[in-house]
Amino acid sequence: MIDSSHKHIVYRNDRSTRQGGGVLCLVSKDWSSFMVPIPDKFHNLDVIAVTVMTDTGNVRYITVYRPPELNKLGRDYMMLLAECLDIPV
């Protein structure tokens, strides 16, 4: 998490295996929020999860980038992403 001097908190997950890229989420400083830890098993995924606490309950935002490859590498990436998000496939 990087706390900017502006009106938002910046949560980000930079790519560790390739140059450039990654995902980020901006949350207004008017809301309490925290980044949800993603297990190390999923370190190659471009995914970030943030919980925002509101007056009516907590909301979880998940930001994902899926590479456009439609080959075995792309399918493996999607299987790992589904496991990370705990979505039955």
Phi and psi restraints in degrees (range 20) as a CNS / XPLOR table:
assign (resid 1 and name C) (resid 2 and name N)
       (resid 2 and name CA) (resid 2 and name C) 1.0 -120.2 20.0 2
assign (resid 2 and name N) (resid 2 and name CA)
       (resid 2 and name C) (resid 3 and name N) 1.0 121.6 20.0 2
assign (resid 2 and name C) (resid 3 and name N)
       (resid 3 and name CA) (resid 3 and name C) 1.0 -91.9 20.0 2
assign (resid 3 and name N) (resid 3 and name CA)
       (resid 3 and name C) (resid 4 and name N) 1.0 107.6 20.0 2
assign (resid 3 and name C) (resid 4 and name N)
       (resid 4 and name CA) (resid 4 and name C) 1.0 -81.4 20.0 2
assign (resid 4 and name N) (resid 4 and name CA)
       (resid 4 and name C) (resid 5 and name N) 1.0 166.6 20.0 2
assign (resid 4 and name C) (resid 5 and name N)
       (resid 5 and name CA) (resid 5 and name C) 1.0 -87.3 20.0 2
assign (resid 5 and name N) (resid 5 and name CA)
       (resid 5 and name C) (resid 6 and name N) 1.0 11.4 20.0 2
assign (resid 5 and name C) (resid 6 and name N)
       (resid 6 and name CA) (resid 6 and name C) 1.0 -99.4 20.0 2
assign (resid 6 and name N) (resid 6 and name CA)
       (resid 6 and name C) (resid 7 and name N) 1.0 -156.2 20.0 2
assign (resid 6 and name C) (resid 7 and name N)
       (resid 7 and name CA) (resid 7 and name C) 1.0 -88.4 20.0 2
assign (resid 7 and name N) (resid 7 and name CA)
       (resid 7 and name C) (resid 8 and name N) 1.0 2.6 20.0 2
assign (resid 7 and name C) (resid 8 and name N)
       (resid 8 and name CA) (resid 8 and name C) 1.0 -131.3 20.0 2
assign (resid 8 and name N) (resid 8 and name CA)
       (resid 8 and name C) (resid 9 and name N) 1.0 155.7 20.0 2
assign (resid 8 and name C) (resid 9 and name N)
       (resid 9 and name CA) (resid 9 and name C) 1.0 -99.3 20.0 2
assign (resid 9 and name N) (resid 9 and name CA)
       (resid 9 and name C) (resid 10 and name N) 1.0 134.9 20.0 2
assign (resid 9 and name C) (resid 10 and name N)
       (resid 10 and name CA) (resid 10 and name C) 1.0 -103.4 20.0 2
assign (resid 10 and name N) (resid 10 and name CA)
       (resid 10 and name C) (resid 11 and name N) 1.0 119.0 20.0 2
assign (resid 10 and name C) (resid 11 and name N)
       (resid 11 and name CA) (resid 11 and name C) 1.0 -106.3 20.0 2
assign (resid 11 and name N) (resid 11 and name CA)
       (resid 11 and name C) (resid 12 and name N) 1.0 134.1 20.0 2
assign (resid 11 and name C) (resid 12 and name N)
       (resid 12 and name CA) (resid 12 and name C) 1.0 -145.3 20.0 2
assign (resid 12 and name N) (resid 12 and name CA)
       (resid 12 and name C) (resid 13 and name N) 1.0 155.3 20.0 2
assign (resid 12 and name C) (resid 13 and name N)
       (resid 13 and name CA) (resid 13 and name C) 1.0 -134.4 20.0 2
assign (resid 13 and name N) (resid 13 and name CA)
       (resid 13 and name C) (resid 14 and name N) 1.0 98.2 20.0 2
assign (resid 13 and name C) (resid 14 and name N)
       (resid 14 and name CA) (resid 14 and name C) 1.0 -78.6 20.0 2
assign (resid 14 and name N) (resid 14 and name CA)
       (resid 14 and name C) (resid 15 and name N) 1.0 149.9 20.0 2
assign (resid 14 and name C) (resid 15 and name N)
       (resid 15 and name CA) (resid 15 and name C) 1.0 -65.9 20.0 2
assign (resid 15 and name N) (resid 15 and name CA)
       (resid 15 and name C) (resid 16 and name N) 1.0 134.9 20.0 2
assign (resid 15 and name C) (resid 16 and name N)
       (resid 16 and name CA) (resid 16 and name C) 1.0 -101.3 20.0 2
assign (resid 16 and name N) (resid 16 and name CA)
       (resid 16 and name C) (resid 17 and name N) 1.0 -17.6 20.0 2
assign (resid 16 and name C) (resid 17 and name N)
       (resid 17 and name CA) (resid 17 and name C) 1.0 -103.2 20.0 2
assign (resid 17 and name N) (resid 17 and name CA)
       (resid 17 and name C) (resid 18 and name N) 1.0 -17.0 20.0 2
assign (resid 17 and name C) (resid 18 and name N)
       (resid 18 and name CA) (resid 18 and name C) 1.0 -135.2 20.0 2
assign (resid 18 and name N) (resid 18 and name CA)
       (resid 18 and name C) (resid 19 and name N) 1.0 158.7 20.0 2
assign (resid 18 and name C) (resid 19 and name N)
       (resid 19 and name CA) (resid 19 and name C) 1.0 -78.3 20.0 2
assign (resid 19 and name N) (resid 19 and name CA)
       (resid 19 and name C) (resid 20 and name N) 1.0 139.6 20.0 2
assign (resid 19 and name C) (resid 20 and name N)
       (resid 20 and name CA) (resid 20 and name C) 1.0 76.1 20.0 2
assign (resid 20 and name N) (resid 20 and name CA)
       (resid 20 and name C) (resid 21 and name N) 1.0 170.8 20.0 2
assign (resid 20 and name C) (resid 21 and name N)
       (resid 21 and name CA) (resid 21 and name C) 1.0 82.2 20.0 2
assign (resid 21 and name N) (resid 21 and name CA)
       (resid 21 and name C) (resid 22 and name N) 1.0 -173.0 20.0 2
assign (resid 21 and name C) (resid 22 and name N)
       (resid 22 and name CA) (resid 22 and name C) 1.0 117.4 20.0 2
assign (resid 22 and name N) (resid 22 and name CA)
       (resid 22 and name C) (resid 23 and name N) 1.0 -173.9 20.0 2
assign (resid 22 and name C) (resid 23 and name N)
       (resid 23 and name CA) (resid 23 and name C) 1.0 -133.5 20.0 2
assign (resid 23 and name N) (resid 23 and name CA)
       (resid 23 and name C) (resid 24 and name N) 1.0 156.4 20.0 2
assign (resid 23 and name C) (resid 24 and name N)
       (resid 24 and name CA) (resid 24 and name C) 1.0 -146.6 20.0 2
assign (resid 24 and name N) (resid 24 and name CA)
       (resid 24 and name C) (resid 25 and name N) 1.0 163.1 20.0 2
assign (resid 24 and name C) (resid 25 and name N)
       (resid 25 and name CA) (resid 25 and name C) 1.0 -138.9 20.0 2
assign (resid 25 and name N) (resid 25 and name CA)
       (resid 25 and name C) (resid 26 and name N) 1.0 130.3 20.0 2
assign (resid 25 and name C) (resid 26 and name N)
       (resid 26 and name CA) (resid 26 and name C) 1.0 -103.0 20.0 2
assign (resid 26 and name N) (resid 26 and name CA)
       (resid 26 and name C) (resid 27 and name N) 1.0 132.0 20.0 2
assign (resid 26 and name C) (resid 27 and name N)
       (resid 27 and name CA) (resid 27 and name C) 1.0 -127.8 20.0 2
assign (resid 27 and name N) (resid 27 and name CA)
       (resid 27 and name C) (resid 28 and name N) 1.0 132.5 20.0 2
assign (resid 27 and name C) (resid 28 and name N)
       (resid 28 and name CA) (resid 28 and name C) 1.0 -58.0 20.0 2
assign (resid 28 and name N) (resid 28 and name CA)
       (resid 28 and name C) (resid 29 and name N) 1.0 140.2 20.0 2
assign (resid 28 and name C) (resid 29 and name N)
       (resid 29 and name CA) (resid 29 and name C) 1.0 -68.7 20.0 2
assign (resid 29 and name N) (resid 29 and name CA)
       (resid 29 and name C) (resid 30 and name N) 1.0 -8.7 20.0 2
assign (resid 29 and name C) (resid 30 and name N)
       (resid 30 and name CA) (resid 30 and name C) 1.0 -71.0 20.0 2
assign (resid 30 and name N) (resid 30 and name CA)
       (resid 30 and name C) (resid 31 and name N) 1.0 -16.2 20.0 2
assign (resid 30 and name C) (resid 31 and name N)
       (resid 31 and name CA) (resid 31 and name C) 1.0 -113.5 20.0 2
assign (resid 31 and name N) (resid 31 and name CA)
       (resid 31 and name C) (resid 32 and name N) 1.0 141.1 20.0 2
assign (resid 31 and name C) (resid 32 and name N)
       (resid 32 and name CA) (resid 32 and name C) 1.0 -75.7 20.0 2
assign (resid 32 and name N) (resid 32 and name CA)
       (resid 32 and name C) (resid 33 and name N) 1.0 138.6 20.0 2
assign (resid 32 and name C) (resid 33 and name N)
       (resid 33 and name CA) (resid 33 and name C) 1.0 -154.1 20.0 2
assign (resid 33 and name N) (resid 33 and name CA)
       (resid 33 and name C) (resid 34 and name N) 1.0 163.1 20.0 2
assign (resid 33 and name C) (resid 34 and name N)
       (resid 34 and name CA) (resid 34 and name C) 1.0 -154.1 20.0 2
assign (resid 34 and name N) (resid 34 and name CA)
       (resid 34 and name C) (resid 35 and name N) 1.0 151.9 20.0 2
assign (resid 34 and name C) (resid 35 and name N)
       (resid 35 and name CA) (resid 35 and name C) 1.0 -82.6 20.0 2
assign (resid 35 and name N) (resid 35 and name CA)
       (resid 35 and name C) (resid 36 and name N) 1.0 135.2 20.0 2
assign (resid 35 and name C) (resid 36 and name N)
       (resid 36 and name CA) (resid 36 and name C) 1.0 -85.5 20.0 2
assign (resid 36 and name N) (resid 36 and name CA)
       (resid 36 and name C) (resid 37 and name N) 1.0 125.9 20.0 2
assign (resid 36 and name C) (resid 37 and name N)
       (resid 37 and name CA) (resid 37 and name C) 1.0 -66.1 20.0 2
assign (resid 37 and name N) (resid 37 and name CA)
       (resid 37 and name C) (resid 38 and name N) 1.0 136.3 20.0 2
assign (resid 37 and name C) (resid 38 and name N)
       (resid 38 and name CA) (resid 38 and name C) 1.0 -103.8 20.0 2
assign (resid 38 and name N) (resid 38 and name CA)
       (resid 38 and name C) (resid 39 and name N) 1.0 128.7 20.0 2
assign (resid 38 and name C) (resid 39 and name N)
       (resid 39 and name CA) (resid 39 and name C) 1.0 -56.0 20.0 2
assign (resid 39 and name N) (resid 39 and name CA)
       (resid 39 and name C) (resid 40 and name N) 1.0 148.0 20.0 2
assign (resid 39 and name C) (resid 40 and name N)
       (resid 40 and name CA) (resid 40 and name C) 1.0 -56.7 20.0 2
assign (resid 40 and name N) (resid 40 and name CA)
       (resid 40 and name C) (resid 41 and name N) 1.0 -25.7 20.0 2
assign (resid 40 and name C) (resid 41 and name N)
       (resid 41 and name CA) (resid 41 and name C) 1.0 -55.2 20.0 2
assign (resid 41 and name N) (resid 41 and name CA)
       (resid 41 and name C) (resid 42 and name N) 1.0 -26.8 20.0 2
assign (resid 41 and name C) (resid 42 and name N)
       (resid 42 and name CA) (resid 42 and name C) 1.0 -105.6 20.0 2
assign (resid 42 and name N) (resid 42 and name CA)
       (resid 42 and name C) (resid 43 and name N) 1.0 23.9 20.0 2
assign (resid 42 and name C) (resid 43 and name N)
       (resid 43 and name CA) (resid 43 and name C) 1.0 -63.2 20.0 2
assign (resid 43 and name N) (resid 43 and name CA)
       (resid 43 and name C) (resid 44 and name N) 1.0 -21.3 20.0 2
assign (resid 43 and name C) (resid 44 and name N)
       (resid 44 and name CA) (resid 44 and name C) 1.0 -84.8 20.0 2
assign (resid 44 and name N) (resid 44 and name CA)
       (resid 44 and name C) (resid 45 and name N) 1.0 -4.9 20.0 2
assign (resid 44 and name C) (resid 45 and name N)
       (resid 45 and name CA) (resid 45 and name C) 1.0 -86.6 20.0 2
assign (resid 45 and name N) (resid 45 and name CA)
       (resid 45 and name C) (resid 46 and name N) 1.0 145.8 20.0 2
assign (resid 45 and name C) (resid 46 and name N)
       (resid 46 and name CA) (resid 46 and name C) 1.0 -91.7 20.0 2
assign (resid 46 and name N) (resid 46 and name CA)
       (resid 46 and name C) (resid 47 and name N) 1.0 82.6 20.0 2
assign (resid 46 and name C) (resid 47 and name N)
       (resid 47 and name CA) (resid 47 and name C) 1.0 -144.1 20.0 2
assign (resid 47 and name N) (resid 47 and name CA)
       (resid 47 and name C) (resid 48 and name N) 1.0 145.2 20.0 2
assign (resid 47 and name C) (resid 48 and name N)
       (resid 48 and name CA) (resid 48 and name C) 1.0 -144.9 20.0 2
assign (resid 48 and name N) (resid 48 and name CA)
       (resid 48 and name C) (resid 49 and name N) 1.0 142.3 20.0 2
assign (resid 48 and name C) (resid 49 and name N)
       (resid 49 and name CA) (resid 49 and name C) 1.0 -127.2 20.0 2
assign (resid 49 and name N) (resid 49 and name CA)
       (resid 49 and name C) (resid 50 and name N) 1.0 132.1 20.0 2
assign (resid 49 and name C) (resid 50 and name N)
       (resid 50 and name CA) (resid 50 and name C) 1.0 -131.0 20.0 2
assign (resid 50 and name N) (resid 50 and name CA)
       (resid 50 and name C) (resid 51 and name N) 1.0 134.2 20.0 2
assign (resid 50 and name C) (resid 51 and name N)
       (resid 51 and name CA) (resid 51 and name C) 1.0 -101.9 20.0 2
assign (resid 51 and name N) (resid 51 and name CA)
       (resid 51 and name C) (resid 52 and name N) 1.0 128.7 20.0 2
assign (resid 51 and name C) (resid 52 and name N)
       (resid 52 and name CA) (resid 52 and name C) 1.0 -111.5 20.0 2
assign (resid 52 and name N) (resid 52 and name CA)
       (resid 52 and name C) (resid 53 and name N) 1.0 126.5 20.0 2
assign (resid 52 and name C) (resid 53 and name N)
       (resid 53 and name CA) (resid 53 and name C) 1.0 -93.3 20.0 2
assign (resid 53 and name N) (resid 53 and name CA)
       (resid 53 and name C) (resid 54 and name N) 1.0 120.3 20.0 2
assign (resid 53 and name C) (resid 54 and name N)
       (resid 54 and name CA) (resid 54 and name C) 1.0 -114.6 20.0 2
assign (resid 54 and name N) (resid 54 and name CA)
       (resid 54 and name C) (resid 55 and name N) 1.0 174.2 20.0 2
assign (resid 54 and name C) (resid 55 and name N)
       (resid 55 and name CA) (resid 55 and name C) 1.0 -65.1 20.0 2
assign (resid 55 and name N) (resid 55 and name CA)
       (resid 55 and name C) (resid 56 and name N) 1.0 -25.0 20.0 2
assign (resid 55 and name C) (resid 56 and name N)
       (resid 56 and name CA) (resid 56 and name C) 1.0 -103.4 20.0 2
assign (resid 56 and name N) (resid 56 and name CA)
       (resid 56 and name C) (resid 57 and name N) 1.0 1.0 20.0 2
assign (resid 56 and name C) (resid 57 and name N)
       (resid 57 and name CA) (resid 57 and name C) 1.0 138.8 20.0 2
assign (resid 57 and name N) (resid 57 and name CA)
       (resid 57 and name C) (resid 58 and name N) 1.0 177.5 20.0 2
assign (resid 57 and name C) (resid 58 and name N)
       (resid 58 and name CA) (resid 58 and name C) 1.0 -87.4 20.0 2
assign (resid 58 and name N) (resid 58 and name CA)
       (resid 58 and name C) (resid 59 and name N) 1.0 144.6 20.0 2
assign (resid 58 and name C) (resid 59 and name N)
       (resid 59 and name CA) (resid 59 and name C) 1.0 -125.2 20.0 2
assign (resid 59 and name N) (resid 59 and name CA)
       (resid 59 and name C) (resid 60 and name N) 1.0 130.7 20.0 2
assign (resid 59 and name C) (resid 60 and name N)
       (resid 60 and name CA) (resid 60 and name C) 1.0 -104.2 20.0 2
assign (resid 60 and name N) (resid 60 and name CA)
       (resid 60 and name C) (resid 61 and name N) 1.0 125.5 20.0 2
assign (resid 60 and name C) (resid 61 and name N)
       (resid 61 and name CA) (resid 61 and name C) 1.0 -107.6 20.0 2
assign (resid 61 and name N) (resid 61 and name CA)
       (resid 61 and name C) (resid 62 and name N) 1.0 132.6 20.0 2
assign (resid 61 and name C) (resid 62 and name N)
       (resid 62 and name CA) (resid 62 and name C) 1.0 -122.5 20.0 2
assign (resid 62 and name N) (resid 62 and name CA)
       (resid 62 and name C) (resid 63 and name N) 1.0 124.9 20.0 2
assign (resid 62 and name C) (resid 63 and name N)
       (resid 63 and name CA) (resid 63 and name C) 1.0 -111.0 20.0 2
assign (resid 63 and name N) (resid 63 and name CA)
       (resid 63 and name C) (resid 64 and name N) 1.0 128.3 20.0 2
assign (resid 63 and name C) (resid 64 and name N)
       (resid 64 and name CA) (resid 64 and name C) 1.0 -134.6 20.0 2
assign (resid 64 and name N) (resid 64 and name CA)
       (resid 64 and name C) (resid 65 and name N) 1.0 139.9 20.0 2
assign (resid 64 and name C) (resid 65 and name N)
       (resid 65 and name CA) (resid 65 and name C) 1.0 -114.8 20.0 2
assign (resid 65 and name N) (resid 65 and name CA)
       (resid 65 and name C) (resid 66 and name N) 1.0 125.9 20.0 2
assign (resid 65 and name C) (resid 66 and name N)
       (resid 66 and name CA) (resid 66 and name C) 1.0 -109.5 20.0 2
assign (resid 66 and name N) (resid 66 and name CA)
       (resid 66 and name C) (resid 67 and name N) 1.0 120.4 20.0 2
assign (resid 66 and name C) (resid 67 and name N)
       (resid 67 and name CA) (resid 67 and name C) 1.0 -59.4 20.0 2
assign (resid 67 and name N) (resid 67 and name CA)
       (resid 67 and name C) (resid 68 and name N) 1.0 150.5 20.0 2
assign (resid 67 and name C) (resid 68 and name N)
       (resid 68 and name CA) (resid 68 and name C) 1.0 -78.7 20.0 2
assign (resid 68 and name N) (resid 68 and name CA)
       (resid 68 and name C) (resid 69 and name N) 1.0 -3.1 20.0 2
assign (resid 68 and name C) (resid 69 and name N)
       (resid 69 and name CA) (resid 69 and name C) 1.0 -59.6 20.0 2
assign (resid 69 and name N) (resid 69 and name CA)
       (resid 69 and name C) (resid 70 and name N) 1.0 137.5 20.0 2
assign (resid 69 and name C) (resid 70 and name N)
       (resid 70 and name CA) (resid 70 and name C) 1.0 -112.6 20.0 2
assign (resid 70 and name N) (resid 70 and name CA)
       (resid 70 and name C) (resid 71 and name N) 1.0 30.3 20.0 2
assign (resid 70 and name C) (resid 71 and name N)
       (resid 71 and name CA) (resid 71 and name C) 1.0 -104.2 20.0 2
assign (resid 71 and name N) (resid 71 and name CA)
       (resid 71 and name C) (resid 72 and name N) 1.0 -168.5 20.0 2
assign (resid 71 and name C) (resid 72 and name N)
       (resid 72 and name CA) (resid 72 and name C) 1.0 -60.8 20.0 2
assign (resid 72 and name N) (resid 72 and name CA)
       (resid 72 and name C) (resid 73 and name N) 1.0 -39.6 20.0 2
assign (resid 72 and name C) (resid 73 and name N)
       (resid 73 and name CA) (resid 73 and name C) 1.0 -60.4 20.0 2
assign (resid 73 and name N) (resid 73 and name CA)
       (resid 73 and name C) (resid 74 and name N) 1.0 -42.9 20.0 2
assign (resid 73 and name C) (resid 74 and name N)
       (resid 74 and name CA) (resid 74 and name C) 1.0 -64.9 20.0 2
assign (resid 74 and name N) (resid 74 and name CA)
       (resid 74 and name C) (resid 75 and name N) 1.0 -40.3 20.0 2
assign (resid 74 and name C) (resid 75 and name N)
       (resid 75 and name CA) (resid 75 and name C) 1.0 -66.3 20.0 2
assign (resid 75 and name N) (resid 75 and name CA)
       (resid 75 and name C) (resid 76 and name N) 1.0 -42.0 20.0 2
assign (resid 75 and name C) (resid 76 and name N)
       (resid 76 and name CA) (resid 76 and name C) 1.0 -62.1 20.0 2
assign (resid 76 and name N) (resid 76 and name CA)
       (resid 76 and name C) (resid 77 and name N) 1.0 -40.2 20.0 2
assign (resid 76 and name C) (resid 77 and name N)
       (resid 77 and name CA) (resid 77 and name C) 1.0 -60.3 20.0 2
assign (resid 77 and name N) (resid 77 and name CA)
       (resid 77 and name C) (resid 78 and name N) 1.0 -45.4 20.0 2
assign (resid 77 and name C) (resid 78 and name N)
       (resid 78 and name CA) (resid 78 and name C) 1.0 -66.6 20.0 2
assign (resid 78 and name N) (resid 78 and name CA)
       (resid 78 and name C) (resid 79 and name N) 1.0 -36.5 20.0 2
assign (resid 78 and name C) (resid 79 and name N)
       (resid 79 and name CA) (resid 79 and name C) 1.0 -64.2 20.0 2
assign (resid 79 and name N) (resid 79 and name CA)
       (resid 79 and name C) (resid 80 and name N) 1.0 -42.3 20.0 2
assign (resid 79 and name C) (resid 80 and name N)
       (resid 80 and name CA) (resid 80 and name C) 1.0 -66.1 20.0 2
assign (resid 80 and name N) (resid 80 and name CA)
       (resid 80 and name C) (resid 81 and name N) 1.0 -40.0 20.0 2
assign (resid 80 and name C) (resid 81 and name N)
       (resid 81 and name CA) (resid 81 and name C) 1.0 -64.1 20.0 2
assign (resid 81 and name N) (resid 81 and name CA)
       (resid 81 and name C) (resid 82 and name N) 1.0 -44.2 20.0 2
assign (resid 81 and name C) (resid 82 and name N)
       (resid 82 and name CA) (resid 82 and name C) 1.0 -60.5 20.0 2
assign (resid 82 and name N) (resid 82 and name CA)
       (resid 82 and name C) (resid 83 and name N) 1.0 -40.9 20.0 2
assign (resid 82 and name C) (resid 83 and name N)
       (resid 83 and name CA) (resid 83 and name C) 1.0 -64.1 20.0 2
assign (resid 83 and name N) (resid 83 and name CA)
       (resid 83 and name C) (resid 84 and name N) 1.0 -42.3 20.0 2
assign (resid 83 and name C) (resid 84 and name N)
       (resid 84 and name CA) (resid 84 and name C) 1.0 -61.3 20.0 2
assign (resid 84 and name N) (resid 84 and name CA)
       (resid 84 and name C) (resid 85 and name N) 1.0 -41.7 20.0 2
assign (resid 84 and name C) (resid 85 and name N)
       (resid 85 and name CA) (resid 85 and name C) 1.0 -86.4 20.0 2
assign (resid 85 and name N) (resid 85 and name CA)
       (resid 85 and name C) (resid 86 and name N) 1.0 -2.4 20.0 2
assign (resid 85 and name C) (resid 86 and name N)
       (resid 86 and name CA) (resid 86 and name C) 1.0 60.5 20.0 2
assign (resid 86 and name N) (resid 86 and name CA)
       (resid 86 and name C) (resid 87 and name N) 1.0 43.6 20.0 2
assign (resid 86 and name C) (resid 87 and name N)
       (resid 87 and name CA) (resid 87 and name C) 1.0 -101.7 20.0 2
assign (resid 87 and name N) (resid 87 and name CA)
       (resid 87 and name C) (resid 88 and name N) 1.0 125.6 20.0 2
assign (resid 87 and name C) (resid 88 and name N)
       (resid 88 and name CA) (resid 88 and name C) 1.0 -63.0 20.0 2
assign (resid 88 and name N) (resid 88 and name CA)
       (resid 88 and name C) (resid 89 and name N) 1.0 136.9 20.0 2
